[in-house]
Amino acid sequence: MSRFHPLNYLGRKLLYSWIKVDVVPTSAEQLKLDQDKPVIYVLEYRYWSSLLVLEQECKRLALVSPLSRLPTPELRHWHAVYTIAPRQPFQAWLQNQPKRSRMIRGIVETLRDHPDLDVQFVPVSIFWGRPVAKQKSTLTVLFAHSWEIAGRIRQFFRILIHGKETLVQFSEVIKLRELIANELEDDENIDHIQQALADRLHQVKTATLGPDTSHRRTLVRDLMLHEDVQNAIRKRSVEENKSPYQAALQARKYLYEIVADRTNITIRVMQIALTAFWNRFYSGILVEHAEQLRSLALTHELVYVPCHRSHVDYLLLSYVIHYQGLSIPHIAAGKNLNMPVIGSILRGGGAFFIRRSFKGNELYSTVIFEYLAKLISDGTPVEYFVEGGRSRTGRLLKPRPGMLAMTVRAFLKYRERPVAFIPVYIGYEKMMEGKAYLAELSGKEKKQESLISSIWSILSIRGNFGYVYTNFGTPILLTHHLDTHHPSWSSEEYDDTHRPDWLMETVDDIADHIMVNINRAVHVNAINLVSTVLLATPKQHMDEAQLAAMIDVYSALINALEYSNKALVTSLNGKEQIHRSELLKRVRRQKHKMGDIIYLDAKNTVLLTYYRNNILHLTAVPSVIACCFNNAPTQKLENIINLVSIAYPFLRRQLFIVWRQDQLAEVIEHVLDILTELGLLKKTAEDEYARPQTSSIEYAQLELLAKVISPILELYYMTFAILLNTGTNKVTEPELIEHSYLVAQRLSMIYELDSPDFFDKRLITNFIDALRDMAYVTIGENDLIQYSVDYLKIGEDAVSLLNRNIRASILQLLRTKRNQSSE
């Protein structure tokens, strides 16, 4: 029976007339309780309001009441609720006295006398005004749930202000017998049980509210006193002939430049502002696969590693994580964003600012490393972009391993909590920076951020930007990769001053897995598919019915491909996707009695290459297979595999495709089956395929599919051809990049290829890097490129994948250039 039953009943009625409660998990079955064993609910503090909420939610879930006595006769003396905090917590802390409850002591003694008995502890966390709360005023943050102990008045206002956003989180069952050690004395067992229950509640609270961090000044002071920082200060003092005090001031300046100053008030203001911002400019934020994060946050340090396509990414991901009930991460931001006013706001929201490059500055690298290590050791979630900057082309950029390497080093040095990297795919139906990217891709210099330009950009925002897609990919566990690359790492002492060779191999492997897992979490939207089809058509015009049919083919192809269990494809059919693109003003319509024409204007023709490139990794292999039939009506399976295998290593490195080289043959056969099922190919023999008749719709669809990847293959062939025509030891890497850029630019003019990423220098540079990594070329004396003709001939053998006209134009341009040089 419950004590004060009438009073509790009236209290619950009054309380629930105001508050609204969400419960995790949502059903009693998910707790996996043994119905034959007593249950004790564990709370952090014995607030009457918490007891009332717990009692009501247990009643709703058909669980044992926390205020009832334990049902076992030997345990009837105690009730089914226990609190971790002592009755006078400040006095207990001051006297360093652990809580040794008579209840726990009595239950332990009873279990010793009755070996058949056991007790189930269920830790319960109750949050008022948790991070997902939709508060109505900036002042309400003063009473939001935090790490501070709340008195009666503060608790009253918490309920009054935040009661409508209350979260009750039941944790997994802890069996008492598993905590009791026979070799320990009673006091030691009680302390062990108390600590285990407190640790569980602390884990849940940390995962929800974030760690209990010190004030910024305290953190800077602690970092300044760190041994490695002190050593770096002394070294700077000697190197620059400064006094130790002056060098220390420089270190302190660096830290204040870097360290975040997250405050609840700033987060509250940003939450209100961002909610209004999303509602004003976006149709919605769709979040997928976030459920895995809550349990992982209890055991791992979470490092969010999203793709970087917009300045909105910073705000979006924090907003999404906030509304998943998890702690907002500290975000590594470029120093260029540390502007007056805006920098302070971002810093208050958890941003810490780092320089683009600090090579050769040992003092700076030491303080940024120790700060990052402190965050990771404390269990503070961290977020950074491994690409280093925003992608202007829509493809993932080559990862820059700086922050990633520091994270791995920090774990190896301090080894507090295991690290889990969380890849995040962020996709937009419409980019806010579209005009700026268009200008940059057209050759204009990137504008430097400033307070005035940022405010003007915000005030200039107009229209609706559609949906934003946030998809959390498969986590990457650091210890797994350490075990793979150096199995004995856990038993060896790590010395950060003498970094082992396997360290960078591990970092590079993790970076590759992050990029691949971001792409595995792709969300294919209508703009992606419409762009992919229209950009492959002559002059970017297409009959509406044919366009809808081709979009349906791509949707079916991608779905059948089963690229990943995290990948998602829009459920809209072809016509609905065209309509969606029109609403967002990405395509235009020309009316006609025989059927409307859908087309792209000059501006959108360039801009939509960005959205096509978002899903290029999905269409790459099918498109290369379609290219095999550019110049041949039939192809043997063996020849298809050989041709695709030549191009695939470069495509995989550029597009971060999921399949390994040894899986490629099986993947090709699977894709061939899909294309045959869709009617784009015909199987004429056991291992032979043919393209459809040239007059058929399917033939036109196969041609369009081939044109998706053709610009990249043409760029590859062009670079191979330039090297072969120039000769070994004749050209430097910068000269090759510039020559390739000019030829690609000229080709795009001749064939009206409105795709500035075709002659993007970064793409050309990455391809040459891939040639070097795969030993096709080496850098010799005087920085000249050396190569084996046999190697480059292998690449050139893929010439049959290319359109004859463009292939001839490349060779003609090279001959013209060579003749001009000889004159």
N, C-alpha and C positions, 0 to 999 in steps of 0.2 A: 504493500500500500504506500502511496505517496504522502509525505508530510504536508500539512497546510493545503490540503487538496482544494477547498473552496477558494482560498486566496490565490493559489496557482491558476485555478480555472478563470477567475476574474482577471488576473494579470495577463493571461494568454489572450483572452478576448480583447482586452484593451490594447495590448501590444499589437496584435494582428489586425486590428482595425486600422492601423497606420502602416505597418511595414509590409514589404513583399520579399519573399525569400526564394532564392535558387539553391538547389541541393545537388551536390556531386558526391557519389554517383546518384543517378535518378531512380534506382530501384534497389530494394533490399537484397535481391539475389546477387547483385554485383559485389556485395561485401563478403560473400562466401562464409557466413557465420555458421558454426555448428550449433544447431538448435538445442542440443542436449547439454551444452556447457554454459555456465553463467557468463554474462557480458557486463563489462564495466566501461563506461564512456570516460575518456580522458580529456579534460579541458585545461587550458592554460591558466585561466583565472575564474574564480567562482562569482561571476556577476549574476545577479538574479535574472537579468534580461537574457543572458546566454542560456541559463538553465531552462527558462520558459521556451525559448526558441528550440532548444534541443528536445525538450519534452514534446512539443507540438509536432516537430518533424519526425521524431521517432514514432509518434502515434500515427502520422500520415503514412509512414512506410511500414506500419504494422511491426515495429520493433519493440523490444522491451523498454519500458519507461525508465529514464535515468533516475527518477526519484523513487522507484520501487526498490524493495529490499531484494537482495540476491536470493534466488529460489532454492538453492541448496541448503538444507538444514544446518550444516556446519558453518555456513557463511551468512546466515540470516541477520547477523548483527550489523552488517554493512549495506549501504545503498549502492546502486549501480552507476555511480558517478564519482570521479576522482579528479582533483585539480593539482596541477604541477606546482604552482606558485605557493609559497608559504603564506600564512595569514598576514604576516608583517614582512614583506619582501625586503624593504630597505634595511631593517634591523638584521635580518638573516644575512644579507650581503655584507653589512658592516662588520658583523661578528664571524663571517666566513663559516656559517653553520649550514650544512646541507639539510634539506627537509627529509626527516625520517618518520614517515607517517605511521601512526598506530594502525591504520587500516591496512597498509601494505605489510607491516610486520605481522599483524594477525593473520592475514591471508597466507603469507609465506609459511608461518608456523602450522596453519591448518593443512596446507598442501603437503607439508612434510609428514604429518600424521596420517594423511589419507592419500596414498599414492595414486588412487584412481581418479582423483579430482584434478581439474585444470580450470583456469579462468582465461577468458578472451578480453584483451584490452582493445578498444576501438578509439584511437585518438581522433578528436573532432576539433576542427578549426572553424571559428565563426568570425567573419569579416564584415564590419560595418563601413560602408564607403570604400570598398575594395577598388583596385585599379580599373575595373570595368564599369564603375558607377557613372551614371550620367548626371553630374551635378549641375546646379542651376546658377551658382554664383561663385566668383573667385574666392570669397571669404569662407565658403564651406570647406575648403581644403584644410582650414585650421582644425577641423574636427574629424578629418578623415582618419581611417584606421592606419595606425603607424606602429613603430616599435616602442613608442612611449607607453608607460603604464597610465591608464586613464582612471581618474577619480570618478566619484559618483556624478558630479556636475558635468564633467567632460563626457562621460558615457551617456548621460541623458541627452546632451546635444548631438552626440554621434547618432543616436537613434532617431532623434527628431529630424536631423538634416539628411542622414544617409540611410535611414531605415528602409526606404523603398528599393534599395539596391544591396540587400544583405545576401551574403554567400555562406552556406553551411557546407563544409567539405569533410566528409567521412574518409579517414585514412584506412589503409589495409590493416587487417587484424594482426595483433601481436599476442602470441600465446605466452602466458606467464611461465609455464614450465621450461620453455626454451631460454628464458632469461635467468633462471635459477641455476647456480653452480654449486654443487654439493661441497666442493673443497673450500668455499668461502664462508666466512662468518655471517651471521644474520645482518649486521650493520652494513657489511660490504655488499651483500646481495641486495639489500634495500637501496643502497646508493646506486648500484648497477641498474636496477629496475627503474629507479627515478630518472637516471641519466638517459636510458634507452627511450623512455616515453617522452622526455623533454627534447631529445634529439629529433624524434619523428615530427613533433609539432614545430620545431625550429626549421626543419627542412621544408615543410609545407609553407610556413610563413615566409621563408626566404624566397621560395619559388614564386610566391604570389606578390609579395611587397618588395622583393629585392633585399639584399643584405643590409644589415644595420651598419651603415658606413659612417666614418668620422667626418667631421667638418673639414672643408677644403684646406684650411690653414694647418690643421692637425696632420692631415695627410701629407702635405708638402713638408712639414717639419720632420715627420717620420722618414720620408724618402730622403731628405737631405742628410739624415744621420745614418743612412744605410752604408755599410762598409764599401760596397762597390762604387757608390756615388762619391764617397769621401776619397777613394783612391783616384777616381777620375778627376776630382777637383784638384788634388795634389799634383797630378800629372799636368793638368792645364796650367797650373801655377808655374811649374818649372818650364814648360814649353814656351809660354808667352811672357815669361819673366814678370809675372804678376804676383801680388801678395796672395796668400791662401784666402784671405777675406774677399778680395776682388773676384777670385775664381769661384768662391762660394756664392757670391752675389749673382754671377753669371748663371750658375746652376739653378739658383732660386728663380731667376728671371725665366729660364727655360721651363721650369715646372709650372709657374703661374701662366705661362703662355699655353701650356699643354692641358693641364688638369681640368677636368669637368667640375662643375659646381651645381650639381643637380639639386633642385628644390621642389617641394610639393606645390608651392604656389605657381612656379613657372610651368610645371607639368599641367596644373589645373587650367591655367590660362590657355596653354597650347591645346589642351583637350577641347575646350569650348570653341576656340578659334578654328581648329581643324574640323570639328564636327560641322560647323557652319560652312566651312570651305568645301568639304566633300559634298554636303547636301546641295550647295549652290552650283557646283561645276561638274559633278559626276553623277552618273546614273546609279552607282553603287560600287561597293568593294566586295568582291567575291573571294572568300578565303577557303582554301582546301587543305586537308591533311594536317591541320594544326593540333589535332587531338593527341598526337604522339609526344608533344612537347611537355605536357604537364608532368607525366611520370618521369620523363628523362631529366627534367629540371631538378628532381629530388636527388638524383645520384650523380649528375654530371654538371660541369661548367659548360654552359651553352655559348657557342661562338657563332653568331648568325653571319652567313657569307652570301648575301644576295647578289644577283646581277645588278649592274648599274646603268640605267638608261635615262634617268631624269633626276633633277634636284628633288623632286617630289618623293623619291625613293626613301630618303632619310626619314621624312615625316610619316610616310605611309606605313613603313614596317613597324616603327615605334607605336603608331596608332593601332595597328592590327594586333600586335603583341599585347598592348595595354588592354584591349578588349577581349583577349583570350584569358585574362586573369593572371597574367605573368608579369614579372618585373621588366620594365623598360630597359633595354640594353644601353650601355655606354657606347657611343658611336664615334669611330675615328673619322674625322672630317678634315678636309684640306685647309691649310692655314688661310687660303684665299677667302674662306667663308667667315673668318674671324674679323668681321667688319664691326664698326661701332653700332650699337643697339642690337643688330641682328646677331652678332657673335655672342653677345651676353645672353640673349634669349636662347640660342641654340645650346650654349654652355649650361644654362640652367635646366635645359631639357635632357642633358646627359651627353652632349657632344664634347669630345676632347680633340684639340686641334694639333695636327702634325704637319711638318714641312714635307714638301714633295721629295726632297733629297737632303740627306744629312751625311752623305759619304765623306769621310775624313774628319768629321766632328765627333770625336769620341765622347766628349762630355755630354753632348746632346743625345747621342745614341744610347748612352748608359742611362740617362734619366728617363727617356721614353720607354726603354726596355723595363726598367724597374717599376715604372708606373703601370705598364701593361701587366707585368708579372704580379703586382699587388692586386689588381682587379681580378685576375684569374685565380690567384690564391684565395681571395676572399669570397669566391663564388659569384662575383658580379658578372652578369651576362654582358657580352661584348659584341659589337657589330662593326664589320669593316668590309670594304669592297676589294676583293682580290684582283680585280681588273685594274685598279688604280685610278681610273677615270671613267667618265661616261662614254658609252658607245655611241658614236654618231652614225653608224651604219646598220645597227640592229642586230649584228652578230656579237657573240661574246668576244671580248678582247683577250689577247694573250695574258695570262695571269702574271702579276708582279708579286713575287713571294716574300717581300719584306716583312709585312705584318704577320703573315703566316709563319715565317721562320721564327720571329720573335715569340709567337705563341707556343710553338713547339719547344723552343729553348726554355721558356718560362716554366713550362710543365716539367721538363726534364730536370731543371735546376731545383724546383721547390716541391713538386709532386704532391700537391694538396688534394685536388679533386681531378678525376679523369675528365678529359676534354671531349666534347662532341661538337663537331662542326655541322651547322644546319644550313644546307644550301637552300636558297629561296629564289624561285622564279617570279619575277614581277613583269606583267604584261599590260600594255595599255591599248585601248581601242583608238585613242587619239592622244598624241603627245603634246604637252603644253609648250615644249621647246621646239616644236616642229619648224617654225620660221627660222629660229636661230640655227638649227641643224642644217636647214636648207641653205642658208647663207654660208655656213662653214664648209659644207660639201661643195659649194660652188666656187670655193677658193678664197673667201673672205677670212680675215683673221678673227680668231675667237676674241670676243669682248671681255675685258677684265671686269670682274664683279666689283660693285661699289654700293654704298648705301642708297644713293639716289637712283642708280640703275635698277637695283633690286626692288625698291618701292615702286618705281615706274612700271616695272614688269608685272608686279602684283596688281597694280591699278589698271593695267592694260588687258588683263585676262577677260575674255568674252566667250560666250557660247557654252555648249555642253560637250564634255570630253568623254562621254560614254562610261563604260565599265572599266574598272581596274581589277586585274586578276593577280592574287597572291597565293602561290602554291608552294607549300613547304616540302622540300625533297627528302630523300632518304638520308638520315644522319650518317656522318662519317666519324667513326670512333678513332681517336688518335692512337690509343694503345694497340688497336688492331694493326695499324700500319707500322708502328714501331716493332711489334712482334714479327711482322713480315720481313722488314728490312734488317733488323738486328735483334734476334730473339733473346739475347742476353742483356738487353738494355736495363731491365728492372733490377738486375743483380749487380750492375756496375755503377760506380759513382761517376756522375756527369760533371765534367769540368768545362765551363762555358768559355774559358780562355783558350782552350785547345779543342776546338769543335771537330768531332770525328767526320770522316768522309761520308759515312752513311746518313748523316744529318740532312744534307741538302738533297740527297736522293729521296729521302723520306718526304721532305717538304715538297719537292717537285711532283712526287706521286700523289700526295694529298691534294695539291693544287689541281692536277689533272682530274682527279676523282670529283672534286668540288664542281668544276666546270661541267663535267659530264652529267653529274647529278642535278645541276641546275637545269640543263637541257632535258633531262629525263622528266622533270616536273613541268614541262611546257604546257601552257593552256592555249589551245588553238582557237582564235576567235574569228568572227566574220571578216574583219579587215585583213587579217593574215591571208585567208584563202582567196578573197576577191583580188587582193594585190598580186598573189602568186599567179593567178590565171591571167589577169589583164596585162601584166608587165611582160608576159611571154607572147602576146599577140602583136601583129603588125600595127604600128601606130596606136596601140593601146585602145582599140575599138573592138566591140564584139556584140553580136546579136544577143539580146537578153536571154532567150531560151537556151542558146548554146552555152552562154556563160553559166547559167544556172546548172545546166547538165554537167559541165566540166567541174564546177565547184562540188557537186554531188560525187563526182568521180574521185576528187581529191579527198573528200571527207571519208568516203568508203575505203580508199587506199590507206589513209593514215590510221583509221580504226582497225583495219585488218592487219596492219603492220605490227600492232601490239608492241610498240616501241618500249613502253614502260608501264608499270601498274600505277604510276603517278601522273602520267600524261592524260590530259583531258581535251576533248574536242567539242566545239559548240554543237548543240542539238538542233540548231536551225538548219532548214534545208536550203538549197541554192537560192531560190527566189527570196526567202526570208533574209538571207545574208545580203543579197543585193539591196533589199529595202533598208536593212540596218546601215549599210554603207552610205546610202543616200541620206538617211537621217543625220548622219555625222558629217555630211558634205565632203565625202571622200571620193565619190564618183558622180558623174553627170549623166543625164538621160537626154537622148535625142529622139523625139517622137517620130514614128513612121507607121504607115498603114500596114505594112507587111511584118511589122514587129519592131519594137523600140531597140535603139542602139545604146548600149552602156559604154561610156568612155571616160578616160582620164584627161584632165586639162594639163597644161605644161607643168604647173606647180605640183600637182598631186602625182604626176608621173615620176618625178624625182623623189618626192617625199615617201611614196608608198613602197619604194625599194626597202625602206627601213622595216616595214611591217612584214614584207615578204621574207626578209632575212631572219626575222625572229624564229621562223619555222623551217629554215633552209636545211637544218640537220635532219629533219624528218623526210624531206623530199629528195635529199642528195642521192642516195643509192638508187631509188627508183628512176630518178632522172638520168643518172649515168647509164643505167641499163637501157633506157629509151634511146640514149645517144648511140648505143651500139648499132642501132638500126637506121642511123642517119644516112649511111652510104651503102647499106647492104639490106636486101629484102629478107634474108634469112641469116640466122646465126646459130652455130653450135653452142651448146651449154659451156663447153670447155673454153671456147673463144671468148664468150661473154665474161666468164670468171677471170680469164687472163687480162682482158681489157679493163674491167672494173678494178682489179687488184693493182694495176699500175697507178691509177689515180687515187685510190682509196687512202693510202697512208697520208697523203697531203691533205685530202679532204677531212680526214679524221682529226688531224692536228689543227686545222683551221676552224672546224665547226664543232669540235668536241663531241663526236658521234659515239654512241655507247658501245658499239660492237668492236671487239678485238679483231686483228687481222686473221687469226686462226678460226674465227667464227664466220668470216665473210662468205665462204662458199655456201654454207648452209643458209645464210641470210639471203643471198642472191637467188637461190632456188625458191625460197619462200616468197620473195618479191615477184619472181617470174610466175608463180602460181596465182598470186593476187592479180597481176596484170592480165593473165590469161582468163581468170574468172570475170574480170571487168570488161573483157573483149578487146583490150588494147594490144594483145598479142595472141597468136594462135600457136598451139603446140602441134607441129607437123610430124614429129617423130619422138622417140624415147628421150633424146637429148638434143632436140632441134626446135627452134622457135622462129616464127615468121611474123612480120608486121602485117596489118590489115591491108586490104586493097586501097590504092591511093585515092580512090573516089569516095571512100567511106568516112563517116563522122569519126569512127574510132581511129583512123589514120591521122586525122587532124588533131585529135586529142593526144595521141602518142607524140606527135611533133611538138605540141605545146608543152608536154611533160619534159621532153628533151631540152627545151630552151630554158628551163628553170636553172639548170646548173651550167649551161653552156658558157656564160660569161667567165666563170671561174676557170673552167677547163681551157678556154681560149687564153686567159692570162697565164696559166701554167705553160701552155705550149709556146706562147710568145717568149717567155723568159728562157725556156729551153733553147728555142731557136736563136735568140740573141746571143746566148753563151756559145752555141755551136758556131755561129757566124763570126763571132768576135775572136774566139780562140782562147785557149788556156793561157794564164799568166798575162792577160792583155787588159783586164778591166778590174777596177776596185768595186767593192760592194756599193758605195754611194753612187758611183757612175752607172752601175747596172740598174739600180733602183730608179735613177733619173731617166735612163734610156727606156726602161720598161714603162715608166709612167707616161712619157711622151708618146710612145707608140700606142699604148692603150687609150690615151686621150684622143689621139688622131683617129683610131678605129671607131671610137664611140661617136665621133663627129661624122665619119663617112657613113656608118650604118645607123645613125640616129639612135644610139643606145643611150637613152636618158637614164643612165644608172651611174652616178658619180662614184659609187663604191667599186665599179669595174676598174677605175684607175686610181683607187685609193692607195697612197704610198704605204700605209700601214699594212694593207693586205699583201702588197708586193714584198715588203720587208719580212713579214711573217713567212711567206713562201720561201724566200731565200734562207731564212733561219731554219726552216724545215729541211731544205736541201743540205744545209751544213750539218744539222743534227743527224740526218740519215746517211751522212758521208758521201753524198753525191758530189759535193764540192768541199774544198778546204781553202783556208786563207793562208797564202804563202808569203814570201818575202815582199816587202814594199806594199803589203796589204792587197796584193793581187789575188784574184780568184783562180784557183787551180781545180781541174776536174779531169776525170777519166772519160774519154769519148764513149766508151762502152756503157758507162752509167747513164749518161745523158741520152744516149740512143734508146735506152729502155723507156725513158719518159717520152721521147719523141715517137716511140712505137704506138702510142695512144692516139696518133694523128687521125685515125679513122673515126674517132668519136666526134670530130669537129665538122662543122658546116664547111663545105668545099670553098665557098666564096670567101668567107672570113679567113680561112687557112691560106688561100692564095693571096689575099690582101696583106696578111702579116708578112709573108715571104717577099712580096713586092716592096713593101715599105722598108724591109731590111736590106734588100738589094739596092734600092734607091739611096738609102743612107750610106751603104758601103761604097757605092760609086762616087757619092759626093765627098766622102772622106779621102778616097784615093786620088781625086782630082786636087 
